[in-house]
Amino acid sequence: MKAIWIAAAALMLNAGLSGCSKRETGTVSQRRPTAVAAPTPRVPPRSGSLDTNQHPSPGIAWFNGSVDAAFDQARAENKPVFLYWGASWCPPCHQLKATVFSRPDFIEKSRLFVPVYLDGDDPGAQKWGDVFHVTGYPTVVILRPDRSELARISGDMDLGAYGAVLDLALGDVRPVSDVLASVAVGGAPLSRDDCRRLAYYAWDLDDAASRQPHRLALSLSRAARRCPREARLERARLVISAAAIQADAEASRLKARAQPSALLRTLSREVYGILDDRDIVLGSADVLESVDEAFFTAAKRSLRAPDLERRWNSAMDAVANDSDYAEADRLFAVDSKIEAVKALDPSGAIPKPLAADAEQRISLVLAGVSDEQERAGDVNAAMNILDDLGDVDRAYSIAQHEMQTSKSPYYYMLDLADLEEKRGHKDLAIGWLQRAYRESQGPATRFQWGTEYVSGLVRMRPNDDAEIRGAALAVLGELDGPDRIYSRTRVRLEKLDSSLRKWNRHGRHAATIVVLRQRMRGICAKLPAGDPAHAACVGFLAKA
């Protein structure tokens, strides 16, 4: 079976579906990578050992010890490190375990690496996230013993390609940042292997993503033109990735009705041409599904929207009806059709046959899967579809059912909160947010769920200073510990800061802001001198 465990590019920002989704594309907008994917890491933390009780697959000999010790062993054995960053509650992580980590051929290949599992709630894990530039769950990074990065793998590819990328990492290859940098120097052709490494690199899973998206999109576009003629699939993947990145970079301008850049217009036309090649489509399903509303908005200004919609639907049908793909990935292909229709059709109306087909597919998939890990990915895909269809009642029913059997029920409580808010039931929504925070586990997870709770209060009970103050103080308390204000947590702190500033934009809640700022100062005072987290800490609500 082809495995496309759609990675978290970022968490979705609303309360529902906010943990880790098909395109974890929100909480940390990881879809906008930097032009240099893997800079030399900072001096890493010494703290943090791996929790063997949470290892994701019993067949793999996951390293039992600290991350530092794993690299010591890699150096002694002259092996690359296979670093998997995930979370116990993350549906795409469960899908990865079910479709990739459980396979005998993958387990056998894992013996050629030092496999390391780092849970986002492990001690020091968020600090390691900064070192390796990861924030989205799940992310797989292949590193040399000297910690230079060889590959960053999104599961959004079939298992054969996944294995080929691992094989490349096992060879004597240069860091991927060097490969990308070479594109900007001269016009020499790229080797087939270098093209493959760039084409299958998970650009959406690098936390440096937001710094230089235009430069990266241009570099990937140039790389496509410098790949060998026979590397058709690799060239196509590079073009699609470049288009998605550039469209995201221009999203705000496009929303304001500005015209797309010349680069984006060119890339849109190239993607349009790719859609007619079924073999290329099936080999690029993962990157095609990373395309979102911004791309369609740009493309319809230089292409005929009905023609683009027809081709897009045909391409996604090829994936949705291909039994080689996992069920969740086939559902995501249907969801991509829905997103395209909403963006390309002037009315934004979803045709009844498409909605009916999506609903029927959800019923068939959920009725036929019993494996807990596989089901988590399927439910996640189904909830994405129902969210796009606006089917609140069915989504609520599914979330309630899954909450009863899940080992991480608090994950689905956020869905229930979001759905109640959409129904206009604010008190019930806040109740679910509070309970989700109360029952969540692990420092990084508790802070993430806590910020959802506070943001929900700010939205739905903006005049209740006492409740917002109490909740925010409790949530900030989750940061009172070593190595907490890094990676995903730092991004969440910045978003909480933005939410509270907006809430107090007229100065009506200044007293609460002062109390929260003072609480944060107490946490900051405990940080060691020179700690990189200090700036984010003292900047919270500064001069608000």
RODO-2510 file (C-alpha; in nm, 4 decimals, decimal comma):
residues 544
     n   res          X          Y          Z
     1     m     0,0000     0,0000     0,0000
     2     k     0,1260     0,3460    -0,0788
     3     a     0,1704     0,5413     0,2395
     4     i     0,0848     0,9092     0,2436
     5     w     0,0781     0,9976     0,6090
     6     i    -0,0025     1,3597     0,5422
     7     a     0,2244     1,5533     0,7697
     8     a     0,1527     1,8282     0,9828
     9     a     0,2714     2,1312     0,8057
    10     a     0,1064     2,3239     1,0701
    11     l    -0,1760     2,3000     1,3118
    12     m    -0,5071     2,4463     1,2098
    13     l    -0,5589     2,7676     1,3981
    14     n    -0,9209     2,7391     1,4980
    15     a    -1,0172     2,5542     1,8116
    16     g    -1,1466     2,2513     1,6283
    17     l    -0,9156     2,0265     1,4323
    18     s    -0,6444     2,2244     1,6038
    19     g    -0,4100     1,9576     1,7204
    20     c    -0,2430     1,7882     1,4315
    21     s    -0,4170     1,7581     1,1020
    22     k    -0,3626     1,6525     0,7458
    23     r    -0,1850     1,9777     0,6848
    24     e    -0,0679     2,0468     1,0335
    25     t    -0,0376     2,3674     0,8411
    26     g    -0,1329     2,6093     1,0975
    27     t     0,0072     2,6191     1,4378
    28     v     0,3360     2,6637     1,2906
    29     s     0,3064     2,7561     0,9367
    30     q     0,5634     2,5135     0,8179
    31     r     0,4600     2,5260     0,4658
    32     r     0,6833     2,8213     0,3901
    33     p     1,0387     2,6929     0,4079
    34     t     1,3560     2,8869     0,3960
    35     a     1,5942     2,8782     0,1032
    36     v     1,8536     2,7042     0,3176
    37     a     1,6745     2,4083     0,4626
    38     a     1,9257     2,2866     0,7142
    39     p     2,1592     2,5431     0,8701
    40     t     2,4235     2,4217     1,1104
    41     p     2,2405     2,3528     1,4354
    42     r     2,3101     2,5504     1,7489
    43     v     2,4770     2,3817     2,0408
    44     p     2,2133     2,1282     2,1438
    45     p     2,0745     2,0793     2,4908
    46     r     2,2188     1,8050     2,7057
    47     s     1,8932     1,7328     2,8850
    48     g     1,6153     1,5076     2,7728
    49     s     1,6034     1,1322     2,7497
    50     l     1,3753     0,9268     2,5376
    51     d     1,0673     0,7685     2,6863
    52     t     1,0778     0,4061     2,5790
    53     n     0,7205     0,3558     2,6949
    54     q     0,6015     0,5771     2,4110
    55     h     0,8064     0,4250     2,1310
    56     p     0,5801     0,4101     1,8266
    57     s     0,6625     0,0667     1,6881
    58     p     0,7822    -0,2402     1,8782
    59     g     0,9487    -0,3882     1,5687
    60     i     1,2006    -0,1042     1,5399
    61     a     1,5010    -0,0937     1,7728
    62     w     1,4409     0,2644     1,8879
    63     f     1,7394     0,4050     2,0712
    64     n     1,6986     0,3974     2,4487
    65     g     1,8791     0,6980     2,5906
    66     s     1,9353     1,0688     2,5441
    67     v     1,9490     1,2363     2,2047
    68     d     2,3155     1,3232     2,2646
    69     a     2,3900     0,9581     2,3351
    70     a     2,2122     0,8568     2,0138
    71     f     2,4479     1,0729     1,8114
    72     d     2,7448     0,9313     2,0049
    73     q     2,6329     0,5828     1,9034
    74     a     2,5776     0,6936     1,5434
    75     r     2,9322     0,8274     1,5342
    76     a     3,0725     0,5065     1,6826
    77     e     2,8816     0,2882     1,4346
    78     n     2,9161     0,5288     1,1396
    79     k     2,5405     0,5317     1,0821
    80     p     2,2986     0,8125     1,0078
    81     v     2,0396     0,9039     1,2697
    82     f     1,6727     0,8516     1,1841
    83     l     1,4983     1,1079     1,4042
    84     y     1,1217     1,0781     1,4328
    85     w     0,9431     1,3671     1,6074
    86     g     0,5840     1,2958     1,7023
    87     a     0,3168     1,3025     1,9715
    88     s     0,0966     1,0407     2,1330
    89     w    -0,2258     1,2243     2,0380
    90     c    -0,1389     1,3034     1,6741
    91     p    -0,3555     1,1184     1,4139
    92     p    -0,1045     1,1438     1,1255
    93     c     0,1562     1,0006     1,3637
    94     h    -0,0723     0,7024     1,4230
    95     q    -0,1176     0,6630     1,0497
    96     l     0,2608     0,6648     1,0041
    97     k     0,2924     0,3862     1,2583
    98     a     0,0184     0,1840     1,0904
    99     t     0,1325     0,2225     0,7297
   100     v     0,5122     0,2584     0,7449
   101     f     0,6710     0,1696     1,0788
   102     s     0,4887    -0,1619     1,1003
   103     r     0,6104    -0,2937     0,7649
   104     p     0,8761    -0,5700     0,7780
   105     d     1,0769    -0,4138     0,4931
   106     f     1,0888    -0,0778     0,6719
   107     i     1,1820    -0,2421     1,0027
   108     e     1,4675    -0,4200     0,8282
   109     k     1,5939    -0,0977     0,6679
   110     s     1,5754     0,0821     1,0025
   111     r     1,8627    -0,1356     1,1246
   112     l     2,0942     0,0648     0,8992
   113     f     2,0212     0,3798     1,1031
   114     v     2,0185     0,4767     1,4681
   115     p     1,6416     0,5282     1,5027
   116     v     1,5417     0,7897     1,7573
   117     y     1,1876     0,8689     1,8681
   118     l     1,1417     1,2083     2,0319
   119     d     0,7957     1,2777     2,1728
   120     g     0,7099     1,6469     2,1833
   121     d     0,6329     1,6189     2,5549
   122     d     0,9614     1,4537     2,6517
   123     p     1,1878     1,6597     2,8805
   124     g     1,3825     1,9028     2,6627
   125     a     1,1971     1,7924     2,3492
   126     q     1,0876     2,1409     2,2448
   127     k     1,4460     2,2632     2,2740
   128     w     1,5543     1,9806     2,0467
   129     g     1,2781     2,0900     1,8118
   130     d     1,4575     2,4223     1,7750
   131     v     1,7904     2,2504     1,7181
   132     f     1,6547     2,0394     1,4345
   133     h     1,4089     2,3025     1,3074
   134     v     1,1008     2,0870     1,3549
   135     t     0,7638     2,1872     1,4915
   136     g     0,5009     1,9851     1,3066
   137     y     0,4042     1,6314     1,4026
   138     p     0,5084     1,3984     1,2523
   139     t     0,8470     1,4905     1,1076
   140     v     1,1291     1,2567     1,0116
   141     v     1,4798     1,3990     0,9744
   142     i     1,7838     1,2011     0,8615
   143     l     2,1109     1,3365     1,0015
   144     r     2,4775     1,2542     0,9885
   145     p     2,6538     1,1794     1,3175
   146     d     2,7855     1,5384     1,3019
   147     r     2,4169     1,6504     1,2983
   148     s     2,4202     1,7941     0,9486
   149     e     2,0918     1,7170     0,7756
   150     l     2,0730     1,4748     0,4845
   151     a     1,6975     1,4545     0,4312
   152     r     1,3651     1,5591     0,5769
   153     i     1,0953     1,3143     0,4870
   154     s     0,7272     1,3732     0,4544
   155     g     0,5234     1,0567     0,4490
   156     d     0,3264     1,2161     0,1707
   157     m     0,4792     0,9736    -0,0746
   158     d     0,4477     0,6096    -0,1645
   159     l     0,6589     0,3640     0,0291
   160     g     0,8845     0,2926    -0,2685
   161     a     0,9865     0,6572    -0,2869
   162     y     1,0231     0,6647     0,0899
   163     g     1,2682     0,3763     0,0723
   164     a     1,4594     0,5401    -0,2124
   165     v     1,5113     0,8568    -0,0076
   166     l     1,6426     0,6472     0,2824
   167     d     1,8795     0,4744     0,0413
   168     l     2,0107     0,8105    -0,0749
   169     a     2,0711     0,9128     0,2858
   170     l     2,2745     0,5963     0,3376
   171     g     2,5063     0,6925     0,0527
   172     d     2,7960     0,9356     0,0701
   173     v     2,5887     1,2459    -0,0047
   174     r     2,6204     1,6130     0,0811
   175     p     2,3756     1,7885     0,3133
   176     v     2,0559     1,8930     0,1422
   177     s     2,1285     2,2590     0,2193
   178     d     2,4414     2,2304     0,0038
   179     v     2,2393     2,0803    -0,2808
   180     l     1,9891     2,3645    -0,2658
   181     a     2,2604     2,6282    -0,2395
   182     s     2,4249     2,4921    -0,5546
   183     v     2,1111     2,5777    -0,7514
   184     a     2,1771     2,9470    -0,6958
   185     v     2,5350     2,9216    -0,8234
   186     g     2,5827     2,8905    -1,1976
   187     g     2,3692     2,6797    -1,4241
   188     a     2,5251     2,3349    -1,4047
   189     p     2,2819     2,0424    -1,4356
   190     l     2,1799     1,8575    -1,1219
   191     s     2,2303     1,4848    -1,0883
   192     r     1,9271     1,2567    -1,0810
   193     d     1,9985     1,1759    -0,7158
   194     d     2,0199     1,5422    -0,6164
   195     c     1,6949     1,6123    -0,7997
   196     r     1,5285     1,3255    -0,6182
   197     r     1,6501     1,4494    -0,2804
   198     l     1,5146     1,7993    -0,3438
   199     a     1,1911     1,6652    -0,4911
   200     y     1,1152     1,4457    -0,1911
   201     y     1,2408     1,6802     0,0781
   202     a     0,9609     1,7803     0,3151
   203     w     0,9801     2,1548     0,2608
   204     d     0,6598     2,1999     0,4602
   205     l     0,8159     2,0516     0,7727
   206     d     1,1054     2,2903     0,8257
   207     d     1,0320     2,5493     1,0933
   208     a     1,2488     2,8054     0,9148
   209     a     0,9746     2,8019     0,6560
   210     s     0,8508     3,1569     0,6860
   211     r     1,1769     3,3438     0,6382
   212     q     1,2460     3,3313     0,2639
   213     p     0,9568     3,1667     0,0790
   214     h     1,0046     3,3643    -0,2445
   215     r     1,3685     3,2681    -0,2647
   216     l     1,2929     2,9049    -0,1971
   217     a     1,0153     2,8877    -0,4565
   218     l     1,2481     3,0400    -0,7150
   219     s     1,5259     2,7956    -0,6212
   220     l     1,2982     2,4929    -0,6551
   221     s     1,1685     2,6225    -0,9872
   222     r     1,5251     2,6599    -1,1134
   223     a     1,6169     2,3169    -0,9805
   224     a     1,3330     2,1632    -1,1828
   225     r     1,4813     2,3102    -1,4996
   226     r     1,8251     2,1736    -1,4162
   227     c     1,7122     1,8157    -1,3540
   228     p     1,7850     1,5527    -1,6219
   229     r     1,5191     1,5186    -1,8896
   230     e     1,4350     1,1672    -1,7759
   231     a     1,3613     1,2905    -1,4223
   232     r     1,0038     1,3840    -1,5159
   233     l     0,8480     1,3011    -1,1824
   234     e     1,1147     1,4836    -0,9839
   235     r     1,0773     1,7925    -1,2023
   236     a     0,7015     1,7870    -1,1576
   237     r     0,7258     1,7556    -0,7782
   238     l     0,9661     2,0488    -0,7623
   239     v     0,7343     2,2667    -0,9728
   240     i     0,4302     2,1799    -0,7591
   241     s     0,6213     2,2464    -0,4355
   242     a     0,7440     2,5787    -0,5708
   243     a     0,3894     2,6758    -0,6713
   244     a     0,2455     2,5890    -0,3290
   245     i     0,5188     2,7813    -0,1452
   246     q     0,4938     3,0877    -0,3687
   247     a     0,1146     3,0915    -0,3484
   248     d     0,1293     3,0823     0,0309
   249     a     0,3790     3,3664     0,0292
   250     e     0,1408     3,5761    -0,1798
   251     a    -0,1774     3,4691     0,0007
   252     s    -0,2489     3,7999     0,1725
   253     r    -0,1910     3,9965    -0,1472
   254     l    -0,4123     3,7637    -0,3456
   255     k    -0,6864     3,7941    -0,0856
   256     a    -0,6687     4,1703    -0,1372
   257     r    -0,7289     4,1064    -0,5088
   258     a    -0,3707     4,1809    -0,6175
   259     q    -0,2454     4,0065    -0,9279
   260     p    -0,0160     3,7047    -0,8819
   261     s     0,3542     3,7521    -0,9478
   262     a     0,5059     3,6518    -1,2801
   263     l     0,6690     3,3527    -1,1080
   264     l     0,3410     3,2313    -0,9647
   265     r     0,1623     3,2722    -1,2972
   266     t     0,4324     3,0636    -1,4661
   267     l     0,4232     2,7954    -1,1980
   268     s     0,0418     2,7815    -1,2117
   269     r     0,0504     2,7102    -1,5831
   270     e     0,3130     2,4403    -1,5320
   271     v     0,1065     2,2713    -1,2619
   272     y    -0,1948     2,2878    -1,4925
   273     g     0,0034     2,0954    -1,7558
   274     i     0,1134     1,8337    -1,5038
   275     l    -0,2474     1,7507    -1,4122
   276     d    -0,3082     1,5795    -1,7445
   277     d    -0,0420     1,3123    -1,6822
   278     r    -0,1970     1,0399    -1,4671
   279     d     0,1341     0,8719    -1,3802
   280     i     0,2867     1,2007    -1,2688
   281     v    -0,0271     1,2825    -1,0694
   282     l    -0,0119     0,9517    -0,8813
   283     g     0,3557     1,0076    -0,8079
   284     s     0,2926     1,3627    -0,6865
   285     a    -0,0307     1,3187    -0,4920
   286     d     0,1293     1,4315    -0,1667
   287     v     0,2565     1,7649    -0,2995
   288     l    -0,0584     1,8220    -0,5041
   289     e    -0,2648     1,7829    -0,1875
   290     s    -0,0483     2,0479    -0,0185
   291     v    -0,1857     2,3049    -0,2634
   292     d    -0,4530     2,5224    -0,1063
   293     e    -0,6867     2,8145    -0,1644
   294     a    -0,4070     3,0646    -0,2358
   295     f    -0,2891     2,8624    -0,5334
   296     f    -0,6382     2,8302    -0,6793
   297     t    -0,6995     3,2016    -0,6281
   298     a    -0,3827     3,2825    -0,8215
   299     a    -0,4328     3,0191    -1,0889
   300     k    -0,7841     3,1254    -1,1836
   301     r    -0,6490     3,4709    -1,2692
   302     s    -0,4279     3,3318    -1,5426
   303     l    -0,6151     3,0132    -1,6376
   304     r    -0,9779     2,9330    -1,7147
   305     a    -1,1233     2,8282    -1,3794
   306     p    -1,3616     2,5643    -1,5258
   307     d    -1,0735     2,3978    -1,7110
   308     l    -0,8527     2,3993    -1,4021
   309     e    -1,1350     2,2616    -1,1891
   310     r    -1,2004     1,9833    -1,4403
   311     r    -0,8345     1,8833    -1,4520
   312     w    -0,7951     1,9060    -1,0765
   313     n    -1,0994     1,6898    -1,0144
   314     s    -0,9744     1,4319    -1,2613
   315     a    -0,6326     1,4231    -1,0926
   316     m    -0,7783     1,3839    -0,7438
   317     d    -1,0204     1,1173    -0,8687
   318     a    -0,7186     0,9190    -0,9864
   319     v    -0,5807     0,9209    -0,6325
   320     a    -0,9160     0,8738    -0,4569
   321     n    -0,9950     0,5660    -0,6672
   322     d    -0,6489     0,4058    -0,6530
   323     s    -0,6605     0,1174    -0,4062
   324     d    -0,2828     0,1331    -0,3642
   325     y    -0,3274     0,4391    -0,1487
   326     a    -0,4239     0,4296     0,2181
   327     e    -0,7873     0,5101     0,2878
   328     a    -0,7042     0,8351     0,4658
   329     d    -0,5080     0,9577     0,1665
   330     r    -0,7926     0,8740    -0,0668
   331     l    -1,0247     1,0758     0,1554
   332     f    -0,7833     1,3672     0,1485
   333     a    -0,7946     1,3574    -0,2312
   334     v    -1,1726     1,3983    -0,2123
   335     d    -1,1249     1,6842     0,0318
   336     s    -0,8858     1,8485    -0,2138
   337     k    -1,1620     1,8410    -0,4761
   338     i    -1,3961     2,0142    -0,2339
   339     e    -1,1374     2,2824    -0,1588
   340     a    -1,0770     2,3404    -0,5293
   341     v    -1,4471     2,3769    -0,6040
   342     k    -1,4949     2,6235    -0,3174
   343     a    -1,2041     2,8345    -0,4437
   344     l    -1,2681     2,8144    -0,8186
   345     d    -1,6471     2,8252    -0,8433
   346     p    -1,7762     3,1862    -0,8231
   347     s    -2,0615     3,0749    -0,5975
   348     g    -1,8403     2,8548    -0,3797
   349     a    -2,1208     2,5991    -0,3824
   350     i    -2,0279     2,2336    -0,3509
   351     p    -2,2145     2,0197    -0,6062
   352     k    -2,4541     1,7760    -0,4408
   353     p    -2,3028     1,4701    -0,6163
   354     l    -1,9571     1,5619    -0,4814
   355     a    -2,0915     1,6113    -0,1282
   356     a    -2,2855     1,2839    -0,1459
   357     d    -1,9817     1,0954    -0,2732
   358     a    -1,7679     1,2367     0,0082
   359     e    -2,0235     1,1426     0,2728
   360     q    -2,0574     0,7902     0,1338
   361     r    -1,6819     0,7395     0,1245
   362     i    -1,6567     0,8465     0,4881
   363     s    -1,9240     0,5937     0,5855
   364     l    -1,7538     0,3096     0,4013
   365     v    -1,4090     0,3881     0,5381
   366     l    -1,5099     0,4301     0,9014
   367     a    -1,7284     0,1202     0,8917
   368     g    -1,4445    -0,0902     0,7590
   369     v    -1,1465     0,0001     0,9782
   370     s    -1,0866    -0,1352     1,3275
   371     d    -0,7117    -0,0902     1,3747
   372     e    -0,6774     0,1922     1,6285
   373     q    -0,3780     0,3599     1,4679
   374     e    -0,5093     0,3405     1,1143
   375     r    -0,8518     0,4590     1,2291
   376     a    -0,7054     0,7750     1,3828
   377     g    -0,5774     0,8840     1,0421
   378     d    -0,9041     0,7940     0,8706
   379     v    -1,1112     0,9883     1,1246
   380     n    -0,8784     1,2846     1,0873
   381     a    -0,9334     1,2852     0,7100
   382     a    -1,3085     1,2469     0,7517
   383     m    -1,3239     1,5416     0,9926
   384     n    -1,1360     1,7597     0,7425
   385     i    -1,3941     1,6761     0,4765
   386     l    -1,6920     1,7356     0,7031
   387     d    -1,5440     2,0677     0,8113
   388     d    -1,5180     2,1765     0,4471
   389     l    -1,8702     2,0517     0,3783
   390     g    -2,0047     2,2339     0,6811
   391     d    -2,1650     1,9134     0,8109
   392     v    -2,1470     2,0052     1,1780
   393     d    -2,3882     1,7401     1,3051
   394     r    -2,2101     1,4435     1,1521
   395     a    -1,8689     1,5732     1,2540
   396     y    -1,9971     1,6112     1,6104
   397     s    -2,1286     1,2553     1,6137
   398     i    -1,7969     1,1149     1,4928
   399     a    -1,5917     1,3195     1,7415
   400     q    -1,8145     1,2065     2,0299
   401     h    -1,7771     0,8431     1,9277
   402     e    -1,3992     0,8617     1,8920
   403     m    -1,3607     1,0425     2,2237
   404     q    -1,5137     0,7426     2,4018
   405     t    -1,2495     0,5005     2,2728
   406     s    -0,9412     0,7184     2,2184
   407     k    -0,6384     0,6997     2,4473
   408     s    -0,6150     1,0786     2,4005
   409     p    -0,9819     1,1853     2,4336
   410     y    -0,8836     1,5473     2,4901
   411     y    -0,7851     1,5647     2,1224
   412     y    -1,1479     1,5247     2,0140
   413     m    -1,2736     1,7655     2,2794
   414     l    -1,1251     2,0496     2,0779
   415     d    -1,3266     1,9323     1,7788
   416     l    -1,6412     1,9260     1,9908
   417     a    -1,5659     2,2768     2,1188
   418     d    -1,5203     2,4095     1,7673
   419     l    -1,8433     2,2474     1,6487
   420     e    -2,0425     2,3813     1,9433
   421     e    -1,9062     2,7277     1,8704
   422     k    -2,0224     2,6954     1,5100
   423     r    -2,3665     2,5994     1,6396
   424     g    -2,3692     2,9169     1,8481
   425     h    -2,3490     2,7286     2,1785
   426     k    -2,0737     2,9339     2,3396
   427     d    -2,1083     2,8014     2,6938
   428     l    -2,0880     2,4410     2,5749
   429     a    -1,7903     2,5261     2,3551
   430     i    -1,6038     2,6843     2,6466
   431     g    -1,6910     2,3828     2,8616
   432     w    -1,5244     2,1501     2,6126
   433     l    -1,2176     2,3761     2,5848
   434     q    -1,1813     2,3832     2,9618
   435     r    -1,2180     2,0083     2,9926
   436     a    -0,9756     1,9452     2,7054
   437     y    -0,7132     2,1578     2,8788
   438     r    -0,7783     1,9969     3,2156
   439     e    -0,7414     1,6429     3,0808
   440     s    -0,4514     1,7003     2,8391
   441     q    -0,1166     1,5474     2,9298
   442     g     0,2445     1,6535     2,8834
   443     p     0,3900     2,0056     2,9194
   444     a     0,3932     2,1047     2,5519
   445     t     0,0507     1,9535     2,4913
   446     r    -0,1009     2,1156     2,8000
   447     f     0,0261     2,4566     2,6960
   448     q    -0,1082     2,4083     2,3433
   449     w    -0,4500     2,2995     2,4670
   450     g    -0,4442     2,5741     2,7295
   451     t    -0,3881     2,8461     2,4712
   452     e    -0,6898     2,7134     2,2833
   453     y    -0,8931     2,7502     2,6036
   454     v    -0,7785     3,1082     2,6687
   455     s    -0,8283     3,2109     2,3055
   456     g    -1,1791     3,0639     2,3183
   457     l    -1,2608     3,2677     2,6270
   458     v    -1,1303     3,5824     2,4602
   459     r    -1,3533     3,5166     2,1595
   460     m    -1,6669     3,4053     2,3329
   461     r    -1,6553     3,5754     2,6765
   462     p    -1,4457     3,8855     2,6112
   463     n    -1,5922     4,0779     2,9045
   464     d    -1,5178     3,8137     3,1663
   465     d    -1,1811     3,9447     3,2866
   466     a    -1,1780     3,7271     3,5952
   467     e    -1,2173     3,3998     3,4050
   468     i    -0,9718     3,4984     3,1321
   469     r    -0,7178     3,6103     3,3924
   470     g    -0,7490     3,2881     3,5908
   471     a    -0,7263     3,0643     3,2852
   472     a    -0,4320     3,2534     3,1386
   473     l    -0,2407     3,2443     3,4674
   474     a    -0,2883     2,8685     3,4856
   475     v    -0,1787     2,8205     3,1258
   476     l     0,1290     3,0402     3,1642
   477     g     0,2166     2,8244     3,4633
   478     e     0,2717     2,5348     3,2202
   479     l     0,5852     2,7216     3,1056
   480     d     0,7340     2,7294     3,4559
   481     g     0,9978     2,4630     3,4046
   482     p     1,3214     2,3939     3,2179
   483     d     1,3430     2,4036     2,8388
   484     r     0,9755     2,4843     2,7860
   485     i     0,9678     2,7974     2,5663
   486     y     1,0946     2,6508     2,2406
   487     s     0,9687     2,5271     1,9070
   488     r     0,5907     2,4656     1,9007
   489     t     0,5470     2,6132     2,2474
   490     r     0,7195     2,9380     2,1540
   491     v     0,4961     2,9731     1,8482
   492     r     0,1894     2,9103     2,0626
   493     l     0,3092     3,1724     2,3113
   494     e     0,3411     3,4249     2,0302
   495     k    -0,0129     3,3503     1,9157
   496     l    -0,1453     3,3853     2,2695
   497     d     0,0348     3,7192     2,2933
   498     s    -0,1305     3,8342     1,9707
   499     s    -0,4758     3,7206     2,0864
   500     l    -0,4487     3,9017     2,4198
   501     r    -0,3148     4,2195     2,2611
   502     k    -0,6070     4,2277     2,0224
   503     w    -0,8453     4,1703     2,3134
   504     n    -0,6952     4,4704     2,4954
   505     r    -0,6576     4,6963     2,1912
   506     h    -0,8801     4,9626     2,3501
   507     g    -0,7102     4,9318     2,6906
   508     r    -1,0198     4,7986     2,8660
   509     h    -0,8421     4,4995     3,0117
   510     a    -0,5145     4,6644     3,1090
   511     a    -0,5278     4,5380     3,4684
   512     t    -0,5421     4,1755     3,3518
   513     i    -0,2600     4,2350     3,1048
   514     v    -0,0403     4,3725     3,3848
   515     v    -0,1058     4,0654     3,6009
   516     l    -0,0231     3,8276     3,3152
   517     r     0,2890     4,0209     3,2229
   518     q     0,4091     4,0025     3,5844
   519     r     0,3444     3,6280     3,5968
   520     m     0,5523     3,5827     3,2855
   521     r     0,8322     3,7961     3,4263
   522     g     0,8515     3,5575     3,7208
   523     i     0,8937     3,2654     3,4792
   524     c     1,1542     3,4553     3,2752
   525     a     1,3589     3,5290     3,5864
   526     k     1,4200     3,1557     3,6342
   527     l     1,5720     3,1082     3,2886
   528     p     1,9508     3,0664     3,2782
   529     a     2,1507     3,3657     3,1581
   530     g     2,1825     3,3600     2,7815
   531     d     1,8993     3,1118     2,7330
   532     p     1,7660     3,1599     2,3762
   533     a     1,4112     3,1371     2,5132
   534     h     1,4595     3,4534     2,7177
   535     a     1,3700     3,6947     2,4364
   536     a     1,0394     3,5200     2,3664
   537     c     0,9677     3,5100     2,7379
   538     v     1,0293     3,8772     2,8211
   539     g     0,8602     3,9867     2,4999
   540     f     0,5256     3,8433     2,6092
   541     l     0,2783     4,1324     2,6383
   542     a     0,5688     4,3777     2,6618
   543     k     0,4368     4,7338     2,6293
   544     a     0,0901     4,5932     2,5665
***
